[in-house]
Amino acid sequence: KRYLPAKSKPEDHFIAVSSEYNNVEKCSIIFREKFKIHKFVGGRYSLWGPAGISIMLALGIQNFQKFLEGASSMDSHFQNAELNKNLPVVLGLIGFWHSSFCNFHSLAIIPYEKRLEVFPKYIQQLQMESNGKSIQKDGKYLSNLISPVVWGDVGTNSQHSFFQYLYQGMLVVPCEFLIGKESCTNLSETHHDLLKLNCLAQSEALMLGNINEKQLAHENIQGNRPSVTLIYNKLCPFNLGALCALYEHKVFVEGVLLEINSFDQFGVQLGKKFVEKYKMELK
């Protein structure tokens, strides 16, 4: 109590955010405010809804507003830009081409920003929960059309873990590199320049490879391994919001091309039903 203002009550410092509003009402904690996550808001899109309150508290209201404005700018771009200049459409077409026609069944998301360390996991959920399906909306099987397995890590870590596989592994894995033109930290620009050089060097090396008749066969790197590099001015709340929205729309474009519903998740729901079944058996 000594940390609270004299007239403040504990319940003044708690809010609830839940899709199960009845459970909130039953909770023994008294909440100052209660926010409901509606059923039509999928978990992978909930940062724009009431669940985003936690993000707002972490970033501050002004930064969160800029985050929303960045997403809104990408929404407008996706809605209004010509198809050949529409970034989500172009990325979606590239992804669809790689996974469904080139048979590249994996996608590596590799940011060269420490602050985007968990971004590959965010895209993993977005892509695989939205488009991880084998039956189209009309009931037909997708046959050779697929959505890729998504994974990745920060570039500086990745270079010393799985990049060897990207260069010479049996399977071709398209990469999507992310890098800012400017640093978002207090470190010197020289430090960030090295990050940019490493990012660009990887994409060029994947493309060109290194074939030399004087080398042993296992030393040669074939090249011709695809990658995309997304360059933004600086990792700020506005650009982060635009980046999140970019991938949401990209995944939607791929879902349209696959002719599936990117917004259902019956596989996830089935697992939840079994949980409820086992909970009843425990009683």
TASULHU-V939834 format. One record per backbone hydrogen bond with DSSP energy under -1.0 kcal/mol. NH is the residue of the N-H (numbers start at 0). CO is the residue of the C=O. E is the energy in kcal/mol with one decimal. If there is no record, write none. Layout:
# TASULHU-V939834
<<NH & CO & E> <NH & CO & E>>
This chain:
# TASULHU-V939834
<<3 & 0 & -1.9> <7 & 4 & -1.6> <11 & 8 & -1.9> <12 & 9 & -2.0> <15 & 32 & -2.1> <17 & 34 & -2.0> <20 & 18 & -1.0> <23 & 19 & -1.2> <24 & 20 & -1.8> <25 & 21 & -1.4> <31 & 13 & -3.3> <34 & 15 & -2.9> <36 & 17 & -1.9> <40 & 37 & -1.9> <44 & 41 & -2.1> <45 & 42 & -1.0> <47 & 44 & -1.4> <48 & 45 & -1.4> <51 & 48 & -2.0> <52 & 49 & -2.1> <53 & 50 & -1.2> <55 & 51 & -2.5> <56 & 52 & -2.4> <57 & 53 & -1.5> <58 & 54 & -2.9> <59 & 55 & -2.7> <63 & 59 & -2.5> <64 & 60 & -2.3> <65 & 61 & -1.9> <66 & 62 & -2.2> <67 & 63 & -2.3> <68 & 64 & -2.2> <69 & 65 & -2.3> <70 & 66 & -1.8> <71 & 67 & -2.6> <72 & 68 & -2.2> <73 & 69 & -1.6> <74 & 70 & -2.3> <75 & 71 & -2.3> <76 & 72 & -2.1> <77 & 73 & -2.7> <78 & 74 & -2.0> <79 & 75 & -2.3> <80 & 76 & -2.6> <84 & 81 & -1.7> <89 & 85 & -2.8> <90 & 86 & -2.7> <91 & 87 & -2.4> <92 & 88 & -2.6> <93 & 89 & -2.3> <94 & 90 & -2.7> <95 & 91 & -2.5> <96 & 92 & -2.4> <97 & 93 & -2.6> <98 & 94 & -2.4> <99 & 95 & -2.4> <100 & 96 & -1.6> <101 & 96 & -1.9> <103 & 97 & -2.8> <106 & 148 & -2.7> <107 & 173 & -2.5> <108 & 150 & -2.8> <109 & 175 & -2.7> <111 & 177 & -3.5> <115 & 112 & -1.9> <116 & 113 & -1.5> <118 & 115 & -1.2> <121 & 117 & -1.7> <122 & 118 & -2.4> <123 & 119 & -2.2> <124 & 120 & -2.2> <125 & 121 & -2.3> <126 & 122 & -3.0> <127 & 123 & -2.5> <128 & 124 & -2.2> <130 & 126 & -2.8> <132 & 130 & -2.3> <135 & 139 & -3.6> <136 & 258 & -2.4> <138 & 135 & -2.0> <141 & 133 & -2.3> <144 & 141 & -2.2> <148 & 104 & -2.1> <150 & 106 & -2.1> <154 & 110 & -2.8> <157 & 153 & -2.6> <158 & 154 & -2.2> <159 & 156 & -1.3> <160 & 157 & -2.1> <162 & 157 & -1.8> <165 & 161 & -1.4> <166 & 162 & -2.0> <167 & 163 & -2.4> <168 & 164 & -2.5> <174 & 225 & -1.3> <175 & 107 & -2.6> <176 & 227 & -3.1> <177 & 109 & -1.7> <178 & 229 & -2.2> <180 & 231 & -2.9> <181 & 232 & -2.1> <191 & 187 & -1.2> <192 & 188 & -2.7> <193 & 189 & -1.7> <194 & 190 & -1.3> <195 & 191 & -2.4> <196 & 192 & -2.5> <197 & 193 & -2.3> <198 & 194 & -2.4> <199 & 195 & -2.6> <200 & 196 & -2.3> <201 & 197 & -1.9> <202 & 198 & -1.5> <203 & 199 & -2.0> <204 & 200 & -2.6> <205 & 201 & -2.6> <206 & 202 & -1.6> <207 & 203 & -3.0> <208 & 204 & -2.3> <209 & 220 & -2.9> <214 & 211 & -1.8> <218 & 215 & -1.7> <219 & 216 & -1.1> <220 & 209 & -2.1> <223 & 206 & -3.0> <224 & 205 & -2.1> <227 & 174 & -2.5> <229 & 176 & -3.2> <231 & 178 & -1.6> <235 & 233 & -1.8> <239 & 235 & -2.6> <240 & 236 & -2.3> <241 & 237 & -2.1> <242 & 238 & -2.3> <243 & 239 & -2.4> <244 & 240 & -2.2> <245 & 241 & -2.3> <246 & 242 & -1.8> <247 & 243 & -1.8> <248 & 244 & -2.5> <249 & 245 & -2.2> <250 & 246 & -2.4> <251 & 247 & -1.8> <252 & 248 & -2.5> <253 & 249 & -2.1> <254 & 250 & -2.1> <255 & 251 & -2.2> <256 & 252 & -2.1> <257 & 253 & -2.2> <259 & 254 & -2.2> <268 & 264 & -2.0> <269 & 265 & -1.9> <270 & 266 & -1.5> <271 & 267 & -1.5> <272 & 268 & -1.9> <273 & 269 & -1.8> <274 & 270 & -1.6> <275 & 271 & -2.1> <276 & 272 & -2.0> <277 & 273 & -2.5> <278 & 274 & -2.3> <279 & 275 & -1.9> <280 & 276 & -1.6> <281 & 277 & -1.8>>
